Amino acid sequence: MKTFQTLLFSLVFGAATLVFAADGSVTITAPADGATIKANTETKLEYEISPGARGDHFHLYIDGKENVVRALKGSYTLPKFNPGKHTVTLKVVDKGHTPTGLEKTITVTAE
């Protein structure tokens, strides 16, 4: 019986998490996913985030390295990338910095 209760709780909690995650959105308008950018030149990241019911702000990951950003709409100057492929990820988090499930990742190639 306890196993059934645990399973039921997990299913309900998991479904609730998906509902809350679907409550918002993360959009990156520039650069486009798959874009080629100039190496060793600053590039503007243009974005808009609707954090949903559980979200507060977002964390920006550049090649896995984290930065905290509070503005939910606008632009952010990306670092000068060395030649090669790079990833940029925006993850919506709550006030405790826990991801809510809303995120967007793009890949760019610096040449």
Contacts in CASP RR format, 6 or more apart in sequence:
PFRMAT RR
TARGET T0000
AUTHOR 0000-0000-0000
METHOD contacts of the structure
MODEL  1
MKTFQTLLFSLVFGAATLVFAADGSVTITAPADGATIKANTETKLEYEIS
PGARGDHFHLYIDGKENVVRALKGSYTLPKFNPGKHTVTLKVVDKGHTPT
GLEKTITVTAE
17 101 0 8 1.000
20 52 0 8 1.000
20 53 0 8 1.000
20 54 0 8 1.000
20 100 0 8 1.000
21 100 0 8 1.000
21 101 0 8 1.000
21 102 0 8 1.000
23 52 0 8 1.000
23 53 0 8 1.000
23 54 0 8 1.000
24 50 0 8 1.000
24 51 0 8 1.000
24 52 0 8 1.000
24 92 0 8 1.000
24 102 0 8 1.000
25 48 0 8 1.000
25 49 0 8 1.000
25 50 0 8 1.000
25 102 0 8 1.000
26 47 0 8 1.000
26 49 0 8 1.000
26 50 0 8 1.000
26 58 0 8 1.000
26 90 0 8 1.000
26 92 0 8 1.000
26 102 0 8 1.000
26 103 0 8 1.000
26 104 0 8 1.000
27 47 0 8 1.000
27 48 0 8 1.000
27 49 0 8 1.000
27 104 0 8 1.000
28 45 0 8 1.000
28 46 0 8 1.000
28 47 0 8 1.000
28 88 0 8 1.000
28 90 0 8 1.000
28 104 0 8 1.000
28 106 0 8 1.000
29 46 0 8 1.000
29 47 0 8 1.000
29 48 0 8 1.000
30 44 0 8 1.000
30 45 0 8 1.000
30 46 0 8 1.000
31 37 0 8 1.000
31 43 0 8 1.000
31 45 0 8 1.000
31 106 0 8 1.000
31 108 0 8 1.000
32 106 0 8 1.000
33 106 0 8 1.000
33 107 0 8 1.000
34 106 0 8 1.000
34 107 0 8 1.000
34 108 0 8 1.000
34 109 0 8 1.000
35 106 0 8 1.000
35 108 0 8 1.000
35 109 0 8 1.000
36 108 0 8 1.000
36 109 0 8 1.000
36 110 0 8 1.000
36 111 0 8 1.000
37 43 0 8 1.000
37 81 0 8 1.000
37 108 0 8 1.000
37 109 0 8 1.000
37 110 0 8 1.000
37 111 0 8 1.000
38 110 0 8 1.000
38 111 0 8 1.000
39 80 0 8 1.000
39 81 0 8 1.000
39 82 0 8 1.000
39 83 0 8 1.000
39 84 0 8 1.000
39 110 0 8 1.000
39 111 0 8 1.000
40 80 0 8 1.000
40 81 0 8 1.000
40 82 0 8 1.000
40 110 0 8 1.000
41 80 0 8 1.000
42 77 0 8 1.000
42 78 0 8 1.000
42 79 0 8 1.000
42 80 0 8 1.000
43 77 0 8 1.000
43 78 0 8 1.000
43 81 0 8 1.000
43 108 0 8 1.000
44 75 0 8 1.000
44 76 0 8 1.000
44 77 0 8 1.000
44 78 0 8 1.000
45 60 0 8 1.000
45 75 0 8 1.000
45 76 0 8 1.000
45 77 0 8 1.000
45 78 0 8 1.000
45 88 0 8 1.000
46 74 0 8 1.000
46 75 0 8 1.000
47 73 0 8 1.000
47 74 0 8 1.000
47 75 0 8 1.000
47 76 0 8 1.000
47 90 0 8 1.000
48 72 0 8 1.000
48 73 0 8 1.000
48 74 0 8 1.000
49 58 0 8 1.000
49 72 0 8 1.000
49 73 0 8 1.000
49 90 0 8 1.000
49 92 0 8 1.000
49 102 0 8 1.000
50 72 0 8 1.000
51 57 0 8 1.000
51 58 0 8 1.000
51 72 0 8 1.000
51 92 0 8 1.000
51 100 0 8 1.000
51 102 0 8 1.000
52 92 0 8 1.000
52 100 0 8 1.000
52 102 0 8 1.000
54 94 0 8 1.000
54 100 0 8 1.000
55 92 0 8 1.000
55 93 0 8 1.000
55 94 0 8 1.000
55 95 0 8 1.000
55 100 0 8 1.000
55 102 0 8 1.000
56 93 0 8 1.000
56 94 0 8 1.000
56 95 0 8 1.000
56 96 0 8 1.000
57 68 0 8 1.000
57 69 0 8 1.000
57 70 0 8 1.000
57 72 0 8 1.000
57 92 0 8 1.000
57 93 0 8 1.000
58 69 0 8 1.000
58 72 0 8 1.000
58 90 0 8 1.000
58 91 0 8 1.000
58 92 0 8 1.000
58 93 0 8 1.000
59 66 0 8 1.000
59 67 0 8 1.000
59 68 0 8 1.000
59 69 0 8 1.000
59 90 0 8 1.000
59 91 0 8 1.000
59 93 0 8 1.000
59 97 0 8 1.000
59 99 0 8 1.000
60 66 0 8 1.000
60 67 0 8 1.000
60 68 0 8 1.000
60 69 0 8 1.000
60 76 0 8 1.000
60 88 0 8 1.000
60 89 0 8 1.000
60 90 0 8 1.000
61 67 0 8 1.000
61 87 0 8 1.000
61 88 0 8 1.000
61 89 0 8 1.000
61 90 0 8 1.000
61 91 0 8 1.000
62 78 0 8 1.000
62 79 0 8 1.000
62 86 0 8 1.000
62 87 0 8 1.000
62 88 0 8 1.000
63 86 0 8 1.000
63 87 0 8 1.000
64 87 0 8 1.000
64 89 0 8 1.000
68 97 0 8 1.000
69 76 0 8 1.000
78 88 0 8 1.000
81 108 0 8 1.000
81 110 0 8 1.000
82 110 0 8 1.000
83 110 0 8 1.000
83 111 0 8 1.000
84 109 0 8 1.000
84 110 0 8 1.000
84 111 0 8 1.000
85 107 0 8 1.000
85 108 0 8 1.000
85 109 0 8 1.000
86 107 0 8 1.000
86 108 0 8 1.000
86 109 0 8 1.000
86 110 0 8 1.000
87 105 0 8 1.000
87 106 0 8 1.000
87 107 0 8 1.000
88 105 0 8 1.000
88 106 0 8 1.000
88 107 0 8 1.000
88 108 0 8 1.000
89 103 0 8 1.000
89 104 0 8 1.000
89 105 0 8 1.000
89 106 0 8 1.000
90 103 0 8 1.000
90 104 0 8 1.000
90 105 0 8 1.000
91 99 0 8 1.000
91 101 0 8 1.000
91 102 0 8 1.000
91 103 0 8 1.000
92 99 0 8 1.000
92 100 0 8 1.000
92 101 0 8 1.000
92 102 0 8 1.000
92 103 0 8 1.000
93 99 0 8 1.000
93 100 0 8 1.000
94 100 0 8 1.000
END
